[in-house]
Protein backbone atom coordinates (compact mmCIF):
# COMPACT_ATOMS: atom_id res chain seq x y z
CA UNK A 1 0.00 0.00 0.00
CA UNK A 2 1.30 3.44 -0.94
CA UNK A 3 1.36 6.18 1.70
CA UNK A 4 0.88 9.70 0.28
CA UNK A 5 3.18 12.57 1.22
CA UNK A 6 1.41 15.87 0.48
CA UNK A 7 3.29 18.07 2.93
CA UNK A 8 4.98 18.25 6.31
CA UNK A 9 1.72 17.42 8.07
CA UNK A 10 1.69 13.94 6.55
CA UNK A 11 5.31 13.35 7.56
CA UNK A 12 4.79 14.67 11.10
CA UNK A 13 1.57 12.70 11.57
CA UNK A 14 3.19 9.46 10.40
CA UNK A 15 6.22 9.89 12.70
CA UNK A 16 3.97 10.87 15.63
CA UNK A 17 1.89 7.72 15.07
CA UNK A 18 4.88 5.42 15.40
CA UNK A 19 4.83 3.16 18.50
CA UNK A 20 8.53 3.82 19.11
CA UNK A 21 11.85 4.73 17.49
CA UNK A 22 12.79 1.45 15.84
CA UNK A 23 14.38 -0.03 12.74
CA UNK A 24 16.40 2.30 10.50
CA UNK A 25 14.98 5.28 12.45
CA UNK A 26 16.41 3.78 15.64
CA UNK A 27 19.83 3.29 14.03
CA UNK A 28 19.82 6.90 12.85
CA UNK A 29 18.69 8.10 16.28
CA UNK A 30 21.56 6.36 18.09
CA UNK A 31 24.13 7.37 15.48
CA UNK A 32 23.12 11.00 16.01
CA UNK A 33 23.56 10.51 19.74
CA UNK A 34 26.92 8.96 18.90
CA UNK A 35 28.03 12.33 17.56
CA UNK A 36 27.11 13.93 20.88
CA UNK A 37 29.00 11.11 22.65
CA UNK A 38 32.05 12.11 20.63
CA UNK A 39 31.71 15.76 21.64
CA UNK A 40 31.59 14.80 25.32
CA UNK A 41 34.56 12.46 24.92
CA UNK A 42 36.63 15.17 23.22
CA UNK A 43 35.76 17.76 25.87
CA UNK A 44 36.38 15.48 28.84
CA UNK A 45 39.66 14.22 27.35
CA UNK A 46 41.08 17.70 27.87
CA UNK A 47 39.65 17.80 31.38
CA UNK A 48 41.04 14.44 32.51
CA UNK A 49 44.41 15.07 30.88
CA UNK A 50 44.77 18.72 31.86
CA UNK A 51 47.12 18.33 34.83
CA UNK A 52 49.48 15.93 32.96
CA UNK A 53 49.38 18.19 29.87
CA UNK A 54 50.25 21.19 32.01
CA UNK A 55 53.30 19.36 33.32
CA UNK A 56 54.25 17.84 29.96
CA UNK A 57 54.12 21.12 28.01
CA UNK A 58 54.98 23.45 30.94
CA UNK A 59 51.81 25.46 30.43
CA UNK A 60 51.19 28.82 32.08
CA UNK A 61 47.79 29.71 33.61
CA UNK A 62 47.00 31.78 30.50
CA UNK A 63 47.89 28.90 28.16
CA UNK A 64 45.70 26.54 30.21
CA UNK A 65 42.80 28.99 29.93
CA UNK A 66 43.39 29.31 26.17
CA UNK A 67 43.57 25.59 25.41
CA UNK A 68 40.63 24.62 27.61
CA UNK A 69 38.32 27.31 26.23
CA UNK A 70 39.49 27.49 22.59
CA UNK A 71 37.18 24.80 21.18
CA UNK A 72 34.21 26.52 22.81
CA UNK A 73 35.15 29.91 21.34
CA UNK A 74 35.42 28.30 17.90
CA UNK A 75 32.12 26.43 18.42
CA UNK A 76 30.51 29.77 19.24
CA UNK A 77 30.98 30.79 15.59
CA UNK A 78 30.40 27.40 14.00
CA UNK A 79 27.13 26.64 15.83
CA UNK A 80 25.15 29.21 13.80
CA UNK A 81 27.16 28.50 10.64
CA UNK A 82 26.43 24.77 10.85
CA UNK A 83 22.78 25.39 11.71
CA UNK A 84 22.25 27.79 8.80
CA UNK A 85 23.94 25.38 6.37
CA UNK A 86 21.81 22.48 7.61
CA UNK A 87 18.58 24.44 7.20
CA UNK A 88 19.62 25.40 3.68
CA UNK A 89 21.15 22.24 2.16
CA UNK A 90 20.15 19.45 4.55
CA UNK A 91 21.24 17.71 7.73
CA UNK A 92 23.50 14.88 6.59
CA UNK A 93 26.35 16.58 4.61
CA UNK A 94 27.45 18.93 7.45
CA UNK A 95 27.18 16.10 9.99
CA UNK A 96 29.63 14.02 7.93
CA UNK A 97 31.92 17.04 7.50
CA UNK A 98 31.94 17.50 11.28
CA UNK A 99 33.34 13.99 11.77
CA UNK A 100 36.13 14.68 9.27
CA UNK A 101 37.04 17.81 11.23
CA UNK A 102 36.96 15.84 14.49
CA UNK A 103 39.41 13.25 13.11
CA UNK A 104 41.78 16.01 11.92
CA UNK A 105 41.56 17.79 15.25
CA UNK A 106 42.35 14.67 17.24
CA UNK A 107 45.35 13.80 15.06
CA UNK A 108 46.77 17.32 15.31
CA UNK A 109 46.32 17.54 19.08
CA UNK A 110 47.57 14.11 20.12
CA UNK A 111 50.74 14.42 18.00
CA UNK A 112 51.45 18.02 19.09
CA UNK A 113 54.94 19.09 20.03
CA UNK A 114 53.84 22.40 21.52
CA UNK A 115 50.99 24.67 22.51
CA UNK A 116 50.33 26.02 18.99
CA UNK A 117 49.70 22.60 17.46
CA UNK A 118 47.41 21.61 20.33
CA UNK A 119 45.53 24.88 19.79
CA UNK A 120 45.03 24.13 16.08
CA UNK A 121 43.77 20.66 16.95
CA UNK A 122 41.32 22.04 19.50
CA UNK A 123 40.14 24.60 16.94
CA UNK A 124 39.18 21.78 14.53
CA UNK A 125 37.41 20.00 17.41
CA UNK A 126 35.51 23.23 18.11
CA UNK A 127 34.40 23.43 14.47
CA UNK A 128 33.16 19.85 14.61
CA UNK A 129 31.47 20.39 17.97
CA UNK A 130 29.75 23.57 16.81
CA UNK A 131 28.44 22.07 13.58
CA UNK A 132 27.39 18.71 14.99
CA UNK A 133 25.48 19.73 18.09
CA UNK A 134 23.19 22.23 16.36
CA UNK A 135 22.26 19.75 13.63
CA UNK A 136 22.17 16.47 15.55
CA UNK A 137 19.68 17.77 18.11
CA UNK A 138 17.49 19.24 15.35
CA UNK A 139 17.51 15.95 13.46
CA UNK A 140 16.80 13.95 16.62
CA UNK A 141 13.69 16.08 17.16
CA UNK A 142 12.58 15.38 13.59
CA UNK A 143 12.81 11.61 14.06
CA UNK A 144 11.11 11.52 17.46
CA UNK A 145 7.33 10.95 17.84
CA UNK A 146 5.76 13.82 19.78
CA UNK A 147 4.75 11.70 22.78
CA UNK A 148 8.40 10.69 23.15
CA UNK A 149 9.74 14.25 22.82
CA UNK A 150 11.28 14.18 26.29
CA UNK A 151 13.57 11.36 25.12
CA UNK A 152 15.72 14.00 23.47
CA UNK A 153 17.11 14.48 26.98
CA UNK A 154 18.79 11.09 26.57
CA UNK A 155 21.72 13.03 25.07
CA UNK A 156 22.68 14.15 28.57
CA UNK A 157 23.01 10.57 29.83
CA UNK A 158 25.09 9.82 26.74
CA UNK A 159 27.27 12.85 27.56
CA UNK A 160 28.10 11.63 31.07
CA UNK A 161 28.60 8.09 29.86
CA UNK A 162 31.29 9.44 27.53
CA UNK A 163 32.84 11.51 30.33
CA UNK A 164 32.90 8.47 32.61
CA UNK A 165 34.40 6.27 29.88
CA UNK A 166 37.10 8.87 29.40
CA UNK A 167 37.96 8.71 33.11
CA UNK A 168 38.12 4.91 32.94
CA UNK A 169 40.48 5.21 29.95
CA UNK A 170 42.58 7.67 31.95
CA UNK A 171 43.01 5.13 34.74
CA UNK A 172 43.87 2.37 32.22
CA UNK A 173 46.41 4.51 30.35
CA UNK A 174 47.94 5.67 33.64
CA UNK A 175 48.37 2.07 34.80
CA UNK A 176 50.09 1.31 31.49
CA UNK A 177 52.79 3.82 32.42
CA UNK A 178 52.04 6.65 29.99
CA UNK A 179 53.03 9.26 32.58
CA UNK A 180 52.54 12.91 31.63
CA UNK A 181 51.86 11.85 28.02
CA UNK A 182 48.52 10.37 29.06
CA UNK A 183 46.66 13.30 27.49
CA UNK A 184 47.93 12.26 24.05
CA UNK A 185 46.34 8.82 24.40
CA UNK A 186 43.06 10.32 25.59
CA UNK A 187 42.87 12.72 22.63
CA UNK A 188 43.93 9.94 20.26
CA UNK A 189 41.06 7.75 21.49
CA UNK A 190 38.69 10.55 20.45
CA UNK A 191 40.10 10.36 16.94
CA UNK A 192 39.39 6.62 16.77
CA UNK A 193 35.76 7.18 17.85
CA UNK A 194 35.40 10.01 15.32
CA UNK A 195 36.67 7.76 12.52
CA UNK A 196 34.25 4.95 13.43
CA UNK A 197 31.35 7.42 13.51
CA UNK A 198 32.41 8.90 10.17
CA UNK A 199 32.15 5.45 8.57
CA UNK A 200 28.84 4.51 10.23
CA UNK A 201 27.09 7.83 9.65
CA UNK A 202 28.20 7.89 6.01
CA UNK A 203 26.63 4.46 5.62
CA UNK A 204 23.38 4.72 7.55
CA UNK A 205 22.19 8.34 7.90
CA UNK A 206 19.20 9.38 5.78
CA UNK A 207 18.14 12.97 5.15
CA UNK A 208 15.39 14.28 7.42
CA UNK A 209 12.02 13.89 5.63
CA UNK A 210 10.50 16.54 7.92
CA UNK A 211 13.04 19.10 6.73
CA UNK A 212 12.56 18.03 3.09
CA UNK A 213 8.78 18.33 3.34
CA UNK A 214 8.95 21.77 4.97
CA UNK A 215 11.17 22.82 2.08
CA UNK A 216 8.61 21.55 -0.44
CA UNK A 217 10.88 18.69 -1.56
CA UNK A 218 8.15 16.08 -1.41
CA UNK A 219 9.81 13.59 -3.75
CA UNK A 220 12.92 13.57 -1.57
CA UNK A 221 10.81 13.32 1.59
CA UNK A 222 8.93 10.31 0.17
CA UNK A 223 12.19 8.57 -0.77
CA UNK A 224 13.66 9.20 2.67
CA UNK A 225 10.52 7.90 4.39
CA UNK A 226 10.61 4.77 2.24
CA UNK A 227 14.25 4.09 3.16
CA UNK A 228 13.69 4.72 6.87
CA UNK A 229 10.38 2.99 7.50
CA UNK A 230 10.39 0.22 4.84
CA UNK A 231 7.01 1.25 3.43
CA UNK A 232 6.14 2.71 0.03
CA UNK A 233 5.71 6.49 0.24
CA UNK A 234 4.79 8.60 -2.77
CA UNK A 235 4.75 12.38 -3.25
CA UNK A 236 1.43 13.93 -4.21
CA UNK A 237 0.70 17.42 -5.46
CA UNK A 238 -1.37 19.58 -3.11
CA UNK A 239 -3.17 22.73 -4.29
CA UNK A 240 -1.49 25.87 -2.93
CA UNK A 241 -4.58 26.88 -0.96
CA UNK A 242 -4.52 23.48 0.76
CA UNK A 243 -0.81 23.50 1.59
CA UNK A 244 -0.05 21.98 4.99
CA UNK A 245 1.34 24.17 7.74
CA UNK A 246 2.50 27.78 7.66
CA UNK A 247 4.44 29.27 4.76
CA UNK A 248 8.03 28.07 4.58
CA UNK A 249 10.76 30.45 5.68
CA UNK A 250 13.20 30.43 2.76
CA UNK A 251 15.34 33.46 3.58
CA UNK A 252 18.49 31.57 4.55
CA UNK A 253 20.35 33.18 7.44
CA UNK A 254 17.63 35.87 7.60
CA UNK A 255 15.38 33.18 9.03
CA UNK A 256 17.15 33.90 12.30
CA UNK A 257 15.02 37.01 12.68
CA UNK A 258 11.91 34.84 13.05
CA UNK A 259 12.99 33.42 16.41
CA UNK A 260 12.81 36.92 17.92
CA UNK A 261 9.22 37.52 16.82
CA UNK A 262 5.76 36.72 18.17
CA UNK A 263 5.32 33.36 19.88
CA UNK A 264 8.95 32.45 19.27
CA UNK A 265 10.49 35.29 21.32
CA UNK A 266 9.78 33.92 24.83
CA UNK A 267 10.82 30.43 23.65
CA UNK A 268 14.12 31.88 22.41
CA UNK A 269 14.71 33.71 25.70
CA UNK A 270 13.92 30.61 27.76
CA UNK A 271 16.02 28.19 25.70
CA UNK A 272 18.91 30.67 25.46
CA UNK A 273 18.92 31.29 29.22
CA UNK A 274 18.87 27.60 30.09
CA UNK A 275 21.56 26.86 27.53
CA UNK A 276 23.83 29.74 28.57
CA UNK A 277 23.66 29.14 32.31
CA UNK A 278 23.89 25.36 32.22
CA UNK A 279 27.05 25.79 30.12
CA UNK A 280 28.54 28.29 32.57
CA UNK A 281 27.83 26.15 35.61
CA UNK A 282 29.05 22.93 33.99
CA UNK A 283 32.16 24.25 32.27
CA UNK A 284 32.87 26.61 35.17
CA UNK A 285 32.59 23.85 37.78
CA UNK A 286 31.72 20.37 36.46
CA UNK A 287 34.40 20.31 33.77
CA UNK A 288 37.03 21.12 36.38
CA UNK A 289 36.01 18.32 38.75
CA UNK A 290 39.38 16.53 38.34
CA UNK A 291 41.10 19.73 39.49
CA UNK A 292 38.54 20.35 42.22
CA UNK A 293 39.13 16.77 43.37
CA UNK A 294 42.81 17.62 43.88
CA UNK A 295 41.80 20.48 46.20
CA UNK A 296 39.41 18.18 48.08
CA UNK A 297 41.25 14.87 48.23
CA UNK A 298 44.95 15.47 47.50
CA UNK A 299 47.20 14.79 44.53
CA UNK A 300 46.96 11.01 44.00
CA UNK A 301 45.99 10.66 40.31
CA UNK A 302 44.08 7.38 40.52
CA UNK A 303 42.18 8.34 43.68
CA UNK A 304 41.20 11.71 42.23
CA UNK A 305 40.15 10.16 38.93
CA UNK A 306 38.01 7.60 40.75
CA UNK A 307 36.50 10.49 42.73
CA UNK A 308 35.68 12.33 39.51
CA UNK A 309 34.23 9.09 38.10
CA UNK A 310 31.91 8.79 41.12
CA UNK A 311 30.71 12.35 40.51
CA UNK A 312 29.99 11.61 36.87
CA UNK A 313 28.08 8.41 37.61
CA UNK A 314 25.50 10.74 39.14
CA UNK A 315 25.53 12.58 35.80
CA UNK A 316 24.67 9.33 34.01
CA UNK A 317 21.82 8.69 36.44
CA UNK A 318 20.52 12.25 36.13
CA UNK A 319 20.98 12.38 32.37
CA UNK A 320 18.97 9.24 31.64
CA UNK A 321 16.40 10.08 34.36
CA UNK A 322 15.84 13.54 32.85
CA UNK A 323 13.67 12.12 30.05
CA UNK A 324 11.38 10.50 32.63
CA UNK A 325 11.31 13.61 34.84
CA UNK A 326 10.58 15.96 31.92
CA UNK A 327 7.71 13.72 30.85
CA UNK A 328 6.25 13.97 34.35
CA UNK A 329 6.71 17.68 35.14
CA UNK A 330 7.93 19.32 31.92
CA UNK A 331 11.33 20.50 30.73
CA UNK A 332 10.98 24.06 32.03
CA UNK A 333 10.00 23.00 35.56
CA UNK A 334 12.81 20.41 35.69
CA UNK A 335 15.27 23.12 34.64
CA UNK A 336 13.89 25.60 37.15
CA UNK A 337 14.31 23.38 40.22
CA UNK A 338 17.62 22.01 38.96
CA UNK A 339 19.00 25.55 38.80
CA UNK A 340 17.82 26.32 42.34
CA UNK A 341 19.46 23.24 43.88
CA UNK A 342 22.70 23.90 41.97
CA UNK A 343 22.66 27.46 43.34
CA UNK A 344 22.36 26.16 46.92
CA UNK A 345 25.16 23.61 46.42
CA UNK A 346 27.51 26.25 44.99
CA UNK A 347 26.82 28.62 47.89
CA UNK A 348 27.56 25.90 50.46
CA UNK A 349 30.66 24.88 48.53
CA UNK A 350 31.82 28.47 48.27
CA UNK A 351 31.46 29.12 51.98
CA UNK A 352 32.87 25.87 53.35
CA UNK A 353 34.63 23.74 50.69
CA UNK A 354 37.90 23.67 52.65
CA UNK A 355 36.16 22.62 55.89
CA UNK A 356 34.08 19.77 54.51
CA UNK A 357 34.46 16.20 55.82
CA UNK A 358 35.39 13.66 53.16
CA UNK A 359 31.87 12.25 52.82
CA UNK A 360 30.39 15.70 52.26
CA UNK A 361 33.21 16.48 49.82
CA UNK A 362 31.91 13.60 47.74
CA UNK A 363 28.22 14.33 48.33
CA UNK A 364 28.08 17.99 47.25
CA UNK A 365 29.74 17.62 43.81
CA UNK A 366 27.63 14.50 43.24
CA UNK A 367 24.46 16.43 44.08
CA UNK A 368 25.62 19.27 41.83
CA UNK A 369 26.12 16.93 38.87
CA UNK A 370 22.85 15.03 39.54
CA UNK A 371 20.66 18.15 39.65
CA UNK A 372 22.53 19.78 36.78
CA UNK A 373 22.13 16.76 34.50
CA UNK A 374 18.53 15.86 35.40
CA UNK A 375 17.34 19.43 34.87
CA UNK A 376 18.92 22.33 32.94
CA UNK A 377 21.80 20.49 31.25
CA UNK A 378 19.57 18.03 29.41
CA UNK A 379 16.83 20.56 28.69
CA UNK A 380 18.94 23.40 27.30
CA UNK A 381 19.34 21.82 23.88
CA UNK A 382 16.04 19.91 23.97
CA UNK A 383 14.03 23.10 24.60
CA UNK A 384 15.65 24.66 21.55
CA UNK A 385 15.11 21.63 19.34
CA UNK A 386 11.42 21.30 20.22
CA UNK A 387 10.41 24.97 20.02
CA UNK A 388 10.85 25.84 16.32
CA UNK A 389 9.68 24.66 12.91
CA UNK A 390 11.89 22.30 10.91
CA UNK A 391 13.30 24.85 8.42
CA UNK A 392 14.23 27.08 11.39
CA UNK A 393 15.23 24.38 13.85
CA UNK A 394 18.93 23.98 13.02
CA UNK A 395 19.36 27.74 12.59
CA UNK A 396 17.73 28.35 15.98
CA UNK A 397 19.80 25.54 17.50
CA UNK A 398 22.90 27.11 15.99
CA UNK A 399 22.17 30.52 17.49
CA UNK A 400 21.20 29.17 20.90
CA UNK A 401 24.08 26.69 20.72
CA UNK A 402 26.42 29.64 20.09
CA UNK A 403 25.10 31.22 23.28
CA UNK A 404 25.81 27.93 25.04
CA UNK A 405 29.30 27.82 23.55
CA UNK A 406 29.87 31.36 24.82
CA UNK A 407 28.79 30.18 28.26
CA UNK A 408 31.14 27.20 28.02
CA UNK A 409 34.04 29.37 26.89
CA UNK A 410 33.28 31.86 29.65
CA UNK A 411 33.16 29.13 32.28
CA UNK A 412 36.36 27.50 31.03
CA UNK A 413 38.12 30.85 30.89
CA UNK A 414 37.00 32.42 34.16
CA UNK A 415 37.42 29.37 36.43
CA UNK A 416 41.24 29.09 36.30
CA UNK A 417 41.65 32.87 36.25
CA UNK A 418 39.24 33.47 39.14
CA UNK A 419 40.65 30.57 41.13
CA UNK A 420 44.12 32.02 40.66
CA UNK A 421 42.95 35.53 41.60
CA UNK A 422 40.47 35.04 44.47
CA UNK A 423 40.62 31.35 45.41
CA UNK A 424 38.27 28.38 44.96
CA UNK A 425 35.59 29.40 47.49
CA UNK A 426 34.85 32.89 46.10
CA UNK A 427 34.88 31.41 42.57
CA UNK A 428 32.02 29.08 43.52
CA UNK A 429 30.06 32.02 44.96
CA UNK A 430 30.51 34.08 41.80
CA UNK A 431 29.37 31.20 39.58
CA UNK A 432 26.32 30.69 41.87
CA UNK A 433 24.85 34.00 40.68
CA UNK A 434 24.09 32.53 37.26
CA UNK A 435 21.83 29.57 38.21
CA UNK A 436 19.84 31.80 40.54
CA UNK A 437 19.18 34.26 37.69
CA UNK A 438 18.16 31.33 35.43
CA UNK A 439 15.78 30.06 38.12
CA UNK A 440 13.98 33.41 37.95
CA UNK A 441 13.70 33.31 34.13
CA UNK A 442 12.33 29.74 34.22
CA UNK A 443 9.76 30.88 36.76
CA UNK A 444 8.55 33.81 34.67
CA UNK A 445 8.38 32.23 31.17
CA UNK A 446 5.80 29.44 30.95
CA UNK A 447 6.50 27.80 27.55
CA UNK A 448 6.58 24.02 27.76
CA UNK A 449 7.16 22.13 24.46
CA UNK A 450 6.33 18.70 25.88
CA UNK A 451 2.85 20.02 26.78
CA UNK A 452 2.14 21.78 23.44
CA UNK A 453 -0.99 20.46 21.73
CA UNK A 454 0.12 21.21 18.15
CA UNK A 455 3.26 19.97 16.36
CA UNK A 456 5.50 23.03 15.88
CA UNK A 457 5.87 22.22 12.18
CA UNK A 458 2.14 22.76 11.78
CA UNK A 459 1.66 25.87 13.94
CA UNK A 460 -0.46 28.41 12.08
CA UNK A 461 0.29 31.29 14.47
CA UNK A 462 4.07 30.99 14.14
CA UNK A 463 5.97 33.99 12.70
CA UNK A 464 6.50 33.84 8.95
CA UNK A 465 7.70 36.11 6.16
CA UNK A 466 7.70 33.85 3.12
CA UNK A 467 5.24 32.64 0.55
CA UNK A 468 4.06 29.01 0.54
CA UNK A 469 6.67 26.53 -0.70
CA UNK A 470 6.86 25.58 -4.34
CA UNK A 471 6.07 21.92 -4.67
CA UNK A 472 8.84 19.79 -6.06
CA UNK A 473 8.07 18.33 -9.51
CA UNK A 474 6.88 14.78 -9.55
CA UNK A 475 8.79 12.19 -11.51
ZIDACOR-V411086 format. One line per field, one symbol per residue. ss: DSSP state (a for helix, b for strand, c for the rest). psi: psi as a letter, one per 40 degrees, with the letter a starting at -180 (. if undefined). A space follows every 50 residues. Layout:
ss = ???
psi = ???
This chain:
ss = cbbbbccaaaaaaaaaacccccaaaaaaaaaaaaaaaaaaaaaaaaaaca aaaaaaacccaaaaaaaaaaaaaaaaaaaaaaaaaaaaaccaaaaaaaaa aaaaaaaaaaccccaaaaaaaaaaaaaaaaaaaaaaaaaaaacccaaaaa aaaaaaaaaaaaaaaaaaaaaaaaacccaaaaaaaaaaaaaaaaaaaaaa aaaaccccaaaaaacccaaaaaaaaaaaaccbbbbccccaaacccccccc caaaaaaaaacaaaaaaaaaaaaaaaaaaaaaaacaaaaaaaaaaaaccc aaaaaaaaaaaaaaaaaaaaaaaaaaaaacaaaaaaaaaaaaaaaaaaaa aaaaaccaaaaaaaaaaaaaaaaaaaaaaaaaaaaccccaaaaaaaaaaa aaaaaaaaaaaaaaaaaaaaaacaaaaaaaaaaaaaaaaaaaaaccccaa accccaaaccccccccccccccccc
psi = hhhiheadddddddddeieagiaddddddddddddddddddddddddded ddddddefiiddddddddeddddddddeddddddddedeidddddddddd dddddddddeeieadddddddddddddddddddddddddddeehideede ededdddddddddddddddddddddefeaeeddddddddddddddddddd dddeiiihddddddeegdddddddddddefihiihhihideeihiiihhf ebdeddddeeibddddddddddddddddddddeecddeddddddddeaeh ddddddddddddddddddddedddddddeidddddddddddddddddddd dfdeehiddddddddddddddddebdddeddddddeeiideedddddddd dddddddddddddddddddddeidddddddddddddddddddddhehgde ehdhhdeeheeiiifiiiihiiii.
